[in-house]
Amino acid sequence: MAAAQLRPAALGGKPGRAAEGRAMEAAEGEERLLLTQRLKAAVHYTVGCLCQDVAEDQEVQFSKQTIAAISEITFRQCENFAKDLEMFARHAKRTTVTTEDVKLLARRSSSLLKYITQKSEEITSSHMEQKEKKKKKPIAVKGGRTGKQEAPVSESEDSNMA
């Protein structure tokens, strides 16, 4: 009877708990792998379309190996960008990546930085305009009524409700 009481704490006192945890981790790993494969396929497709456009414009050909190599490099670079953006936000003690993080990432390319800054300013001004429009809308009266008053109920209508 003493041997039955000596269960490892990692199992939580139940024999199947650790196996359930490993199964959940495996399922999450498989899901992550499937999502990564779908994302890689989307990048490959997009790179293929871009290469086809360039091939038509420049009258050149891209081999399947070249498209695959460009796709792989693009995917890896995007992974590096994502990690850098996460690190920038974490360094600033935030959990959200901001436009300032993106600008910091693009700092080495002056044309890209200029483009991102311009788009950021456009979005900011658009949000400000939307806020101004919301401020100008009439405010609803307390209680959910919007200024329209209900007609009073007469005694004859009241008796019909019974």
DSSP file (Angstrom, degrees, kcal/mol; ACC not computed):
  #  RESIDUE AA STRUCTURE BP1 BP2  ACC     N-H-->O    O-->H-N    N-H-->O    O-->H-N    TCO  KAPPA ALPHA  PHI   PSI    X-CA   Y-CA   Z-CA
    1    1 A M     >        0   0    0      0, 0.0     4,-0.8     0, 0.0     3,-0.3   0.000 360.0 360.0 360.0 -31.1    0.0    0.0    0.0
    2    2 A A  H  >  +     0   0    0      1,-0.2     4,-0.6     2,-0.2     3,-0.4   0.836 360.0  57.8 -67.5 -32.5    2.9    2.4    0.6
    3    3 A A  H >4 S+     0   0    0      1,-0.2     3,-0.7     2,-0.2    -1,-0.2   0.837 101.1  56.1 -67.4 -32.9    4.1    1.9   -3.0
    4    4 A A  H 34 S+     0   0    0     -3,-0.3    -1,-0.2     1,-0.2    -2,-0.2   0.778 103.7  54.7 -69.9 -26.5    0.8    3.1   -4.3
    5    5 A Q  H 3< S+     0   0    0     -4,-0.8     2,-1.3    -3,-0.4    -1,-0.2   0.652  90.0  80.1 -81.2 -15.2    1.1    6.4   -2.4
    6    6 A L    <<  +     0   0    0     -3,-0.7    -1,-0.2    -4,-0.6    -4,-0.0  -0.513  58.7 151.5 -95.0  67.0    4.6    7.2   -3.9
    7    7 A R        -     0   0    0     -2,-1.3     5,-0.1    -3,-0.1    -3,-0.0  -0.774  53.2-100.9 -94.3 142.4    3.5    8.6   -7.2
    8    8 A P    > > -     0   0    0      0, 0.0     3,-1.0     0, 0.0     5,-1.0  -0.328  21.8-132.1 -62.5 143.2    5.8   11.2   -8.8
    9    9 A A  G > 5S+     0   0    0      1,-0.2     3,-1.7     2,-0.2    -2,-0.0   0.801 103.0  68.2 -65.3 -30.0    4.7   14.8   -8.4
   10   10 A A  G 3 5S+     0   0    0      1,-0.3    -1,-0.2     2,-0.1    -3,-0.0   0.772  96.5  54.9 -62.0 -24.9    5.3   15.5  -12.1
   11   11 A L  G X 5S-     0   0    0     -3,-1.0     3,-1.5     6,-0.1     6,-0.4   0.547 107.8-127.8 -86.0  -6.4    2.4   13.1  -12.9
   12   12 A G  T < 5 -     0   0    0     -3,-1.7    -3,-0.2     1,-0.3    -2,-0.1   0.729  62.9 -65.3  69.2  20.3    0.1   15.1  -10.6
   13   13 A G  T 3 <S+     0   0    0     -5,-1.0    -1,-0.3     1,-0.2    -4,-0.1   0.400 120.1  97.3  83.3  -5.2   -0.9   12.0   -8.8
   14   14 A K  S X  S-     0   0    0     -3,-1.5     3,-1.1    -6,-0.1     4,-0.4  -0.969  71.5-138.5-121.5 134.8   -2.6   10.6  -11.9
   15   15 A P  T 3  S+     0   0    0      0, 0.0     4,-0.3     0, 0.0     3,-0.2   0.766  98.6  45.9 -63.8 -27.8   -0.8    8.1  -14.1
   16   16 A G  T 3> S+     0   0    0      1,-0.2     4,-2.0     2,-0.1     5,-0.2   0.463  84.4  91.9 -96.7  -1.1   -2.0    9.6  -17.5
   17   17 A R  H <> S+     0   0    0     -3,-1.1     4,-1.9    -6,-0.4    -1,-0.2   0.898  87.4  46.5 -64.1 -44.3   -1.4   13.3  -16.9
   18   18 A A  H  > S+     0   0    0     -4,-0.4     4,-2.2    -3,-0.2    -1,-0.2   0.888 111.7  52.0 -67.0 -38.5    2.2   13.4  -18.3
   19   19 A A  H  > S+     0   0    0     -4,-0.3     4,-2.1     1,-0.2    -1,-0.2   0.883 108.1  51.8 -64.9 -38.0    1.1   11.5  -21.4
   20   20 A E  H  X S+     0   0    0     -4,-2.0     4,-2.3     2,-0.2    -2,-0.2   0.908 108.8  51.1 -63.6 -41.9   -1.8   13.9  -22.0
   21   21 A G  H  X S+     0   0    0     -4,-1.9     4,-2.2     1,-0.2    -2,-0.2   0.908 110.8  47.7 -61.6 -43.4    0.7   16.9  -21.7
   22   22 A R  H  X S+     0   0    0     -4,-2.2     4,-2.3     1,-0.2    -1,-0.2   0.879 110.8  52.1 -65.8 -37.4    3.0   15.3  -24.3
   23   23 A A  H  X S+     0   0    0     -4,-2.1     4,-2.2     2,-0.2    -2,-0.2   0.902 109.9  48.5 -65.9 -40.4    0.1   14.6  -26.6
   24   24 A M  H  X S+     0   0    0     -4,-2.3     4,-2.5     2,-0.2    -2,-0.2   0.911 111.4  49.7 -65.6 -41.8   -1.1   18.2  -26.4
   25   25 A E  H  X S+     0   0    0     -4,-2.2     4,-2.4     1,-0.2    -2,-0.2   0.902 111.0  49.9 -62.5 -40.8    2.5   19.4  -27.1
   26   26 A A  H  X S+     0   0    0     -4,-2.3     4,-2.3     2,-0.2    -2,-0.2   0.904 110.7  49.2 -64.6 -41.2    2.7   17.1  -30.1
   27   27 A A  H  X S+     0   0    0     -4,-2.2     4,-2.3     2,-0.2    -2,-0.2   0.903 111.8  48.6 -65.1 -41.2   -0.7   18.3  -31.5
   28   28 A E  H  X S+     0   0    0     -4,-2.5     4,-2.4     2,-0.2    -2,-0.2   0.890 111.0  51.4 -65.0 -38.7    0.4   21.9  -31.1
   29   29 A G  H  X S+     0   0    0     -4,-2.4     4,-2.2     2,-0.2    -2,-0.2   0.897 110.3  48.4 -63.9 -40.9    3.7   21.1  -32.8
   30   30 A E  H  X S+     0   0    0     -4,-2.3     4,-2.5     2,-0.2    -2,-0.2   0.906 111.7  49.5 -65.7 -41.8    1.9   19.5  -35.7
   31   31 A E  H  X S+     0   0    0     -4,-2.3     4,-2.4     2,-0.2    -2,-0.2   0.916 111.4  49.2 -63.3 -42.9   -0.5   22.5  -36.0
   32   32 A R  H  X S+     0   0    0     -4,-2.4     4,-2.4     1,-0.2    -1,-0.2   0.901 110.8  50.7 -63.2 -41.0    2.5   24.9  -36.0
   33   33 A L  H  X S+     0   0    0     -4,-2.2     4,-2.5     2,-0.2    -2,-0.2   0.911 110.3  49.2 -63.3 -43.1    4.2   22.8  -38.7
   34   34 A L  H  X S+     0   0    0     -4,-2.5     4,-2.3     2,-0.2    -2,-0.2   0.908 111.8  48.4 -63.3 -42.2    1.1   22.8  -40.9
   35   35 A L  H  X S+     0   0    0     -4,-2.4     4,-2.4     2,-0.2    -2,-0.2   0.903 111.5  50.3 -64.9 -40.2    0.7   26.6  -40.5
   36   36 A T  H  X S+     0   0    0     -4,-2.4     4,-2.7     2,-0.2    -2,-0.2   0.914 110.3  49.9 -63.4 -42.7    4.4   27.1  -41.3
   37   37 A Q  H  X S+     0   0    0     -4,-2.5     4,-2.3     2,-0.2    -2,-0.2   0.903 111.1  49.1 -63.2 -40.9    4.0   24.9  -44.4
   38   38 A R  H  X S+     0   0    0     -4,-2.3     4,-2.1     2,-0.2    -2,-0.2   0.906 112.2  48.6 -64.5 -40.8    1.0   26.9  -45.6
   39   39 A L  H  X S+     0   0    0     -4,-2.4     4,-2.4     2,-0.2    -2,-0.2   0.908 110.9  49.9 -66.0 -42.0    2.8   30.2  -45.0
   40   40 A K  H  X S+     0   0    0     -4,-2.7     4,-2.7     1,-0.2    -1,-0.2   0.902 110.2  51.3 -62.3 -40.1    5.8   28.9  -47.0
   41   41 A A  H  X S+     0   0    0     -4,-2.3     4,-2.5     2,-0.2    -2,-0.2   0.900 109.5  49.7 -64.0 -40.1    3.6   27.8  -49.8
   42   42 A A  H  X S+     0   0    0     -4,-2.1     4,-2.4     2,-0.2    -2,-0.2   0.904 111.6  48.2 -65.5 -41.0    2.0   31.2  -49.9
   43   43 A V  H  X S+     0   0    0     -4,-2.4     4,-2.8     2,-0.2     5,-0.2   0.924 111.9  50.2 -63.7 -43.9    5.4   32.9  -50.0
   44   44 A H  H  X S+     0   0    0     -4,-2.7     4,-2.4     1,-0.2    -2,-0.2   0.916 111.2  48.5 -60.7 -44.0    6.5   30.6  -52.8
   45   45 A Y  H  X S+     0   0    0     -4,-2.5     4,-2.3     2,-0.2    -1,-0.2   0.930 112.9  47.5 -61.8 -46.0    3.3   31.3  -54.8
   46   46 A T  H  X S+     0   0    0     -4,-2.4     4,-2.5     1,-0.2    -2,-0.2   0.914 112.0  49.3 -63.7 -43.7    3.8   35.1  -54.4
   47   47 A V  H  X S+     0   0    0     -4,-2.8     4,-2.7     1,-0.2    -1,-0.2   0.901 109.8  53.0 -62.2 -40.1    7.5   34.9  -55.3
   48   48 A G  H  X S+     0   0    0     -4,-2.4     4,-2.1    -5,-0.2    -2,-0.2   0.913 109.7  47.7 -60.7 -43.3    6.5   32.9  -58.4
   49   49 A C  H  X S+     0   0    0     -4,-2.3     4,-2.2     2,-0.2    -2,-0.2   0.919 112.9  48.2 -64.0 -43.9    4.0   35.5  -59.5
   50   50 A L  H  X S+     0   0    0     -4,-2.5     4,-2.5     1,-0.2    -2,-0.2   0.908 111.3  50.1 -63.8 -42.0    6.5   38.3  -59.0
   51   51 A C  H  X S+     0   0    0     -4,-2.7     4,-2.6     1,-0.2    -1,-0.2   0.881 109.2  52.4 -63.6 -37.5    9.1   36.4  -60.9
   52   52 A Q  H  X S+     0   0    0     -4,-2.1     4,-2.0    -5,-0.2    -2,-0.2   0.912 109.6  48.9 -64.8 -41.7    6.6   35.8  -63.7
   53   53 A D  H  X S+     0   0    0     -4,-2.2     4,-2.2     2,-0.2    -2,-0.2   0.926 113.8  45.8 -62.2 -45.3    5.9   39.6  -63.9
   54   54 A V  H  X S+     0   0    0     -4,-2.5     4,-3.2     1,-0.2     5,-0.3   0.897 110.0  54.9 -65.2 -39.6    9.6   40.5  -63.9
   55   55 A A  H  X>S+     0   0    0     -4,-2.6     4,-1.1     1,-0.2     5,-1.1   0.894 110.1  46.2 -61.1 -40.5   10.2   37.8  -66.6
   56   56 A E  H  <5S+     0   0    0     -4,-2.0    -1,-0.2     2,-0.2    -2,-0.2   0.907 117.2  43.4 -68.5 -41.5    7.5   39.3  -68.8
   57   57 A D  H  <5S+     0   0    0     -4,-2.2    -2,-0.2     1,-0.2    -1,-0.2   0.910 125.3  32.1 -70.2 -42.8    8.8   42.9  -68.3
   58   58 A Q  H  <5S-     0   0    0     -4,-3.2    -1,-0.2    -5,-0.2    -2,-0.2   0.451 102.1-124.9 -97.2  -2.2   12.5   42.1  -68.6
   59   59 A E  T  <5 +     0   0    0     -4,-1.1     2,-0.3    -5,-0.3    -3,-0.2   0.935  67.6 125.4  54.1  51.8   12.2   39.2  -71.1
   60   60 A V      < -     0   0    0     -5,-1.1     2,-0.4    -6,-0.2    -1,-0.2  -0.823  54.2-126.0-128.4 170.6   14.2   36.8  -68.9
   61   61 A Q        -     0   0    0     -2,-0.3     2,-0.5    -3,-0.1    -9,-0.1  -0.928   9.8-154.1-120.5 144.4   13.4   33.4  -67.5
   62   62 A F        -     0   0    0     -2,-0.4     2,-0.1   -14,-0.1    -7,-0.0  -0.978  18.0-136.0-115.5 128.1   13.5   32.1  -63.9
   63   63 A S     >  -     0   0    0     -2,-0.5     4,-2.2     1,-0.1     5,-0.2  -0.351  24.3-112.5 -75.0 162.5   14.2   28.4  -63.2
   64   64 A K  H  > S+     0   0    0      1,-0.2     4,-2.3     2,-0.2     5,-0.1   0.859 119.7  54.6 -62.8 -34.8   12.1   26.6  -60.6
   65   65 A Q  H  > S+     0   0    0      2,-0.2     4,-2.4     1,-0.2    -1,-0.2   0.886 107.1  50.0 -66.2 -38.6   15.2   26.2  -58.5
   66   66 A T  H  > S+     0   0    0      2,-0.2     4,-2.7     1,-0.2     5,-0.2   0.925 111.4  47.9 -65.4 -44.5   15.8   30.0  -58.6
   67   67 A I  H  X S+     0   0    0     -4,-2.2     4,-2.4     1,-0.2    -2,-0.2   0.905 112.4  50.0 -62.3 -41.4   12.2   30.7  -57.6
   68   68 A A  H  X S+     0   0    0     -4,-2.3     4,-2.4     2,-0.2    -2,-0.2   0.899 111.5  48.5 -64.0 -40.4   12.5   28.1  -54.8
   69   69 A A  H  X S+     0   0    0     -4,-2.4     4,-2.5     2,-0.2     5,-0.2   0.923 112.0  47.9 -66.6 -44.3   15.8   29.7  -53.6
   70   70 A I  H  X S+     0   0    0     -4,-2.7     4,-2.5     1,-0.2    -2,-0.2   0.904 112.3  51.0 -61.9 -40.7   14.3   33.2  -53.6
   71   71 A S  H  X S+     0   0    0     -4,-2.4     4,-2.5    -5,-0.2    -2,-0.2   0.921 110.9  47.5 -62.4 -45.2   11.2   31.9  -51.7
   72   72 A E  H  X S+     0   0    0     -4,-2.4     4,-2.5     2,-0.2    -2,-0.2   0.917 113.3  47.4 -64.6 -43.9   13.4   30.3  -49.0
   73   73 A I  H  X S+     0   0    0     -4,-2.5     4,-2.5     2,-0.2    -1,-0.2   0.914 112.5  50.3 -63.2 -42.5   15.5   33.3  -48.5
   74   74 A T  H  X S+     0   0    0     -4,-2.5     4,-2.3    -5,-0.2    -2,-0.2   0.920 111.0  48.5 -62.0 -44.4   12.4   35.5  -48.4
   75   75 A F  H  X S+     0   0    0     -4,-2.5     4,-2.1     1,-0.2    -2,-0.2   0.930 112.6  47.7 -63.0 -45.7   10.8   33.3  -45.8
   76   76 A R  H  X S+     0   0    0     -4,-2.5     4,-2.2     1,-0.2    -1,-0.2   0.893 111.0  51.3 -63.0 -39.7   13.9   33.2  -43.6
   77   77 A Q  H  X S+     0   0    0     -4,-2.5     4,-2.5     1,-0.2    -1,-0.2   0.901 108.7  51.2 -65.1 -39.5   14.3   37.0  -43.8
   78   78 A C  H  X S+     0   0    0     -4,-2.3     4,-2.5     2,-0.2    -1,-0.2   0.887 108.3  52.2 -64.1 -38.4   10.7   37.4  -42.7
   79   79 A E  H  X S+     0   0    0     -4,-2.1     4,-2.3     2,-0.2    -2,-0.2   0.918 110.4  48.3 -61.9 -42.5   11.4   35.1  -39.8
   80   80 A N  H  X S+     0   0    0     -4,-2.2     4,-2.6     2,-0.2    -2,-0.2   0.906 110.6  51.1 -63.9 -41.4   14.4   37.2  -38.8
   81   81 A F  H  X S+     0   0    0     -4,-2.5     4,-2.8     2,-0.2    -2,-0.2   0.928 109.6  50.5 -60.3 -45.3   12.3   40.4  -39.1
   82   82 A A  H  X S+     0   0    0     -4,-2.5     4,-2.2     1,-0.2    -2,-0.2   0.915 111.4  47.6 -61.0 -43.7    9.6   39.0  -36.9
   83   83 A K  H  X S+     0   0    0     -4,-2.3     4,-2.3     2,-0.2    -1,-0.2   0.920 112.4  49.6 -64.0 -43.0   12.2   38.0  -34.2
   84   84 A D  H  X S+     0   0    0     -4,-2.6     4,-2.6     2,-0.2    -2,-0.2   0.922 110.4  50.1 -61.6 -44.3   13.8   41.5  -34.4
   85   85 A L  H  X S+     0   0    0     -4,-2.8     4,-2.2     1,-0.2    -1,-0.2   0.902 110.4  50.0 -61.9 -41.0   10.4   43.2  -34.1
   86   86 A E  H  X S+     0   0    0     -4,-2.2     4,-2.5    -5,-0.2    -1,-0.2   0.907 111.3  49.2 -62.7 -41.2    9.6   41.0  -31.0
   87   87 A M  H  X S+     0   0    0     -4,-2.3     4,-2.7     2,-0.2    -2,-0.2   0.897 108.9  52.2 -66.1 -40.6   12.9   41.9  -29.5
   88   88 A F  H  X S+     0   0    0     -4,-2.6     4,-1.5     2,-0.2    -2,-0.2   0.934 113.0  44.7 -60.2 -46.0   12.4   45.6  -30.1
   89   89 A A  H  <>S+     0   0    0     -4,-2.2     5,-2.7     1,-0.2    -2,-0.2   0.922 113.9  49.2 -65.1 -43.7    9.0   45.5  -28.4
   90   90 A R  H ><5S+     0   0    0     -4,-2.5     3,-1.8     1,-0.2    -2,-0.2   0.888 107.2  55.4 -63.5 -39.0   10.3   43.4  -25.5
   91   91 A H  H 3<5S+     0   0    0     -4,-2.7    -1,-0.2     1,-0.3    -2,-0.2   0.862 107.7  49.4 -61.4 -35.1   13.3   45.8  -25.0
   92   92 A A  T 3<5S-     0   0    0     -4,-1.5    -1,-0.3    -5,-0.2    -2,-0.2   0.304 121.2-113.2 -85.3   9.7   10.8   48.6  -24.7
   93   93 A K  T < 5S+     0   0    0     -3,-1.8     2,-0.3     1,-0.2    -3,-0.2   0.875  76.6 126.1  59.6  41.0    8.9   46.5  -22.1
   94   94 A R      < -     0   0    0     -5,-2.7    -1,-0.2    -6,-0.1    -2,-0.1  -0.844  55.7-153.9-121.3 160.8    5.9   46.1  -24.4
   95   95 A T  S    S+     0   0    0     -2,-0.3     2,-0.4    -3,-0.1    -5,-0.1   0.426  78.4  74.7-108.3  -4.6    4.1   43.1  -25.7
   96   96 A T  S    S-     0   0    0     -7,-0.2     2,-0.4    -6,-0.0    -2,-0.0  -0.919  77.8-130.8-114.3 133.6    2.8   44.8  -28.9
   97   97 A V        -     0   0    0     -2,-0.4     2,-0.2     3,-0.0   -11,-0.1  -0.666  31.8-164.0 -78.5 132.6    4.9   45.7  -31.9
   98   98 A T     >  -     0   0    0     -2,-0.4     4,-1.6   -13,-0.2     3,-0.4  -0.598  36.0-101.1-112.5 173.8    4.4   49.3  -32.9
   99   99 A T  H  > S+     0   0    0      1,-0.2     4,-2.5     2,-0.2     5,-0.2   0.817 121.7  61.8 -64.0 -29.5    5.2   51.4  -36.0
  100  100 A E  H  > S+     0   0    0      1,-0.2     4,-2.1     2,-0.2    -1,-0.2   0.878 102.2  51.0 -64.2 -36.1    8.2   52.7  -34.2
  101  101 A D  H  > S+     0   0    0     -3,-0.4     4,-2.1     2,-0.2    -1,-0.2   0.905 110.0  49.4 -64.9 -41.3    9.6   49.2  -34.1
  102  102 A V  H  X S+     0   0    0     -4,-1.6     4,-1.9     2,-0.2    -2,-0.2   0.901 110.2  50.6 -65.6 -40.5    9.0   48.7  -37.8
  103  103 A K  H  < S+     0   0    0     -4,-2.5     4,-0.3     1,-0.2    -1,-0.2   0.897 109.0  52.0 -63.4 -39.7   10.7   52.0  -38.5
  104  104 A L  H >< S+     0   0    0     -4,-2.1     3,-1.0     1,-0.2    -2,-0.2   0.894 109.2  50.0 -62.9 -39.8   13.7   50.9  -36.4
  105  105 A L  H 3< S+     0   0    0     -4,-2.1     3,-0.5     1,-0.2    -1,-0.2   0.868 113.5  45.7 -64.5 -36.6   13.8   47.7  -38.4
  106  106 A A  T >< S+     0   0    0     -4,-1.9     3,-1.6     1,-0.2     7,-0.5   0.323  79.2 109.6 -90.2   7.8   13.8   49.6  -41.7
  107  107 A R  T <  S+     0   0    0     -3,-1.0    -1,-0.2    -4,-0.3    -2,-0.1   0.730  71.1  59.0 -61.0 -24.1   16.4   52.2  -40.6
  108  108 A R  T 3  S+     0   0    0     -3,-0.5     2,-0.7    -4,-0.2    -1,-0.3   0.671  98.8  62.2 -81.1 -16.6   19.1   50.8  -43.0
  109  109 A S    <>  -     0   0    0     -3,-1.6     4,-2.9     1,-0.2     5,-0.2  -0.896  67.0-168.8-111.5 103.2   17.0   51.4  -46.1
  110  110 A S  H  > S+     0   0    0     -2,-0.7     4,-2.4     1,-0.2    -1,-0.2   0.875  87.2  49.7 -61.5 -38.4   16.4   55.1  -46.4
  111  111 A S  H  > S+     0   0    0      2,-0.2     4,-2.1     1,-0.2    -1,-0.2   0.905 113.6  45.6 -68.3 -39.3   13.8   54.7  -49.1
  112  112 A L  H  > S+     0   0    0      2,-0.2     4,-2.7     1,-0.2     5,-0.2   0.908 113.2  50.2 -68.2 -41.4   11.9   52.0  -47.2
  113  113 A L  H  X S+     0   0    0     -4,-2.9     4,-2.5    -7,-0.5    -2,-0.2   0.907 110.8  49.6 -61.8 -42.1   12.1   54.1  -44.0
  114  114 A K  H  X S+     0   0    0     -4,-2.4     4,-2.3    -5,-0.2    -1,-0.2   0.918 112.3  47.8 -62.9 -44.0   10.7   57.1  -45.9
  115  115 A Y  H  X S+     0   0    0     -4,-2.1     4,-2.5     2,-0.2     5,-0.2   0.926 113.1  47.2 -63.1 -46.7    7.8   55.0  -47.3
  116  116 A I  H  X S+     0   0    0     -4,-2.7     4,-2.5     1,-0.2    -2,-0.2   0.900 112.3  50.3 -63.9 -41.2    6.9   53.5  -43.9
  117  117 A T  H  X S+     0   0    0     -4,-2.5     4,-2.3    -5,-0.2    -1,-0.2   0.914 110.8  49.4 -62.7 -43.0    7.0   56.9  -42.2
  118  118 A Q  H  X S+     0   0    0     -4,-2.3     4,-2.1     2,-0.2    -2,-0.2   0.933 113.0  45.7 -62.3 -47.2    4.8   58.4  -44.9
  119  119 A K  H  X S+     0   0    0     -4,-2.5     4,-2.4     1,-0.2    -1,-0.2   0.885 110.9  53.7 -64.8 -38.5    2.2   55.6  -44.6
  120  120 A S  H  X S+     0   0    0     -4,-2.5     4,-2.3     1,-0.2    -1,-0.2   0.914 109.4  47.9 -61.8 -43.3    2.3   55.8  -40.8
  121  121 A E  H  X S+     0   0    0     -4,-2.3     4,-2.5     2,-0.2    -1,-0.2   0.881 110.3  52.3 -65.7 -38.3    1.6   59.5  -41.0
  122  122 A E  H  X S+     0   0    0     -4,-2.1     4,-2.1     2,-0.2    -2,-0.2   0.921 111.1  46.9 -62.5 -43.8   -1.3   58.9  -43.5
  123  123 A I  H  X S+     0   0    0     -4,-2.4     4,-2.3     2,-0.2    -2,-0.2   0.911 112.0  50.9 -65.0 -42.0   -2.8   56.3  -41.1
  124  124 A T  H  X S+     0   0    0     -4,-2.3     4,-2.1     1,-0.2    -2,-0.2   0.924 111.5  46.7 -62.2 -45.3   -2.4   58.6  -38.1
  125  125 A S  H  X S+     0   0    0     -4,-2.5     4,-2.1     1,-0.2    -1,-0.2   0.875 110.7  53.4 -66.6 -35.5   -4.1   61.5  -39.9
  126  126 A S  H  X S+     0   0    0     -4,-2.1     4,-2.0     2,-0.2    -1,-0.2   0.906 109.2  48.7 -63.6 -41.9   -6.9   59.2  -41.1
  127  127 A H  H  X S+     0   0    0     -4,-2.3     4,-2.2     1,-0.2    -2,-0.2   0.887 109.4  52.7 -65.2 -38.3   -7.6   58.1  -37.5
  128  128 A M  H  X S+     0   0    0     -4,-2.1     4,-2.1     1,-0.2    -2,-0.2   0.904 108.3  50.5 -64.3 -40.4   -7.6   61.7  -36.3
  129  129 A E  H  X S+     0   0    0     -4,-2.1     4,-2.0     1,-0.2    -1,-0.2   0.901 109.7  50.8 -63.3 -40.8  -10.2   62.6  -38.9
  130  130 A Q  H  X S+     0   0    0     -4,-2.0     4,-1.9     1,-0.2    -1,-0.2   0.890 109.0  51.0 -64.7 -39.0  -12.4   59.6  -37.9
  131  131 A K  H  X S+     0   0    0     -4,-2.2     4,-1.8     1,-0.2    -1,-0.2   0.893 108.8  51.7 -64.4 -39.0  -12.1   60.7  -34.2
  132  132 A E  H  X S+     0   0    0     -4,-2.1     4,-1.4     1,-0.2    -2,-0.2   0.897 108.6  51.0 -64.2 -40.5  -13.2   64.2  -35.1
  133  133 A K  H  X S+     0   0    0     -4,-2.0     4,-0.8     1,-0.2    -1,-0.2   0.893 108.9  51.3 -64.2 -39.3  -16.2   62.9  -37.0
  134  134 A K  H >< S+     0   0    0     -4,-1.9     3,-0.6     1,-0.2    -1,-0.2   0.865 106.7  54.3 -66.0 -35.7  -17.3   60.8  -34.0
  135  135 A K  H 3< S+     0   0    0     -4,-1.8    -1,-0.2     1,-0.2    -2,-0.2   0.828 105.1  54.2 -66.8 -31.3  -17.0   63.9  -31.7
  136  136 A K  H 3< S+     0   0    0     -4,-1.4    -1,-0.2    -3,-0.2    -2,-0.2   0.672  85.9 100.4 -78.8 -17.8  -19.4   65.8  -34.0
  137  137 A K  S << S-     0   0    0     -4,-0.8     2,-0.1    -3,-0.6    -3,-0.0  -0.412  87.6 -99.0 -68.2 144.6  -22.1   63.1  -33.9
  138  138 A P        -     0   0    0      0, 0.0     2,-0.4     0, 0.0    -1,-0.1  -0.370  36.9-120.8 -65.6 142.6  -25.0   63.9  -31.4
  139  139 A I        -     0   0    0     -4,-0.1     2,-0.0    -3,-0.1    -4,-0.0  -0.686  27.9-113.8 -86.2 135.0  -24.7   62.1  -28.1
  140  140 A A        -     0   0    0     -2,-0.4     6,-0.2     1,-0.1     2,-0.1  -0.352  33.9-105.6 -68.2 147.0  -27.6   59.8  -27.2
  141  141 A V    >   -     0   0    0      4,-1.3     3,-1.1     1,-0.1     4,-0.4  -0.432  47.0 -87.7 -72.5 146.7  -29.7   60.8  -24.2
  142  142 A K  T 3  S+     0   0    0      1,-0.2     3,-0.3     2,-0.2    -1,-0.1  -0.242 113.3  41.7 -56.5 139.0  -29.2   58.8  -21.0
  143  143 A G  T 3  S-     0   0    0      1,-0.2    -1,-0.2    -3,-0.1     3,-0.1   0.461 125.8 -79.9  99.8   3.4  -31.3   55.7  -20.8
  144  144 A G  S <  S+     0   0    0     -3,-1.1     2,-0.2     1,-0.3    -1,-0.2   0.434  91.8 131.4  86.5  -1.6  -30.9   54.7  -24.4
  145  145 A R        -     0   0    0     -4,-0.4    -4,-1.3    -3,-0.3    -1,-0.3  -0.584  48.4-149.8 -85.5 150.1  -33.4   57.1  -25.9
  146  146 A T        -     0   0    0      2,-0.2     3,-0.1    -2,-0.2    -1,-0.1  -0.087  57.5 -79.4-112.9  34.1  -32.4   59.2  -28.8
  147  147 A G  S    S+     0   0    0      1,-0.3     2,-0.4    -6,-0.0    -2,-0.1   0.171  97.8 117.4  93.5 -21.0  -34.5   62.3  -28.4
  148  148 A K        -     0   0    0      1,-0.0     2,-0.4     0, 0.0    -1,-0.3  -0.675  57.3-143.2 -80.5 133.1  -37.7   60.8  -29.8
  149  149 A Q        -     0   0    0     -2,-0.4     2,-0.2    -3,-0.1    -1,-0.0  -0.782  11.5-121.9-100.6 143.1  -40.4   60.8  -27.2
  150  150 A E        -     0   0    0     -2,-0.4     3,-0.1     1,-0.1    -1,-0.0  -0.545  30.6-108.1 -80.9 146.5  -42.9   57.9  -26.9
  151  151 A A        -     0   0    0     -2,-0.2    -1,-0.1     1,-0.1     2,-0.0  -0.498  41.4-104.5 -70.4 140.0  -46.6   58.7  -27.2
  152  152 A P        -     0   0    0      0, 0.0     2,-0.5     0, 0.0    -1,-0.1  -0.342  32.6-118.2 -66.3 148.6  -48.4   58.4  -23.9
  153  153 A V        -     0   0    0     -3,-0.1     2,-0.1     4,-0.0    -3,-0.0  -0.758  26.1-140.8 -90.8 128.2  -50.5   55.3  -23.5
  154  154 A S     >  -     0   0    0     -2,-0.5     4,-2.0     1,-0.1     5,-0.1  -0.356  25.3-106.0 -82.7 169.1  -54.2   56.0  -22.9
  155  155 A E  H  > S+     0   0    0      1,-0.2     4,-2.1     2,-0.2     5,-0.2   0.855 118.8  54.8 -64.7 -35.2  -56.4   54.1  -20.5
  156  156 A S  H  > S+     0   0    0      1,-0.2     4,-1.0     2,-0.2    -1,-0.2   0.892 110.3  45.2 -68.1 -38.0  -58.2   52.2  -23.3
  157  157 A E  H  > S+     0   0    0      1,-0.2     4,-0.7     2,-0.2    -1,-0.2   0.880 111.2  54.7 -69.5 -36.5  -54.9   51.0  -24.8
  158  158 A D  H >< S+     0   0    0     -4,-2.0     3,-0.7     1,-0.2     4,-0.4   0.877 105.6  51.7 -64.6 -38.8  -53.7   50.1  -21.3
  159  159 A S  H >< S+     0   0    0     -4,-2.1     3,-0.8     1,-0.2    -1,-0.2   0.786 102.7  60.0 -70.9 -26.1  -56.8   47.9  -20.7
  160  160 A N  H 3< S+     0   0    0     -4,-1.0    -1,-0.2     1,-0.2    -2,-0.2   0.730  95.4  63.8 -71.6 -20.9  -56.2   46.0  -24.0
  161  161 A M  T <<        0   0    0     -3,-0.7    -1,-0.2    -4,-0.7    -2,-0.2   0.676 360.0 360.0 -77.1 -16.9  -52.8   44.9  -22.7
  162  162 A A    <         0   0    0     -3,-0.8    -1,-0.2    -4,-0.4    -2,-0.1   0.476 360.0 360.0 -74.8 360.0  -54.3   42.9  -19.9
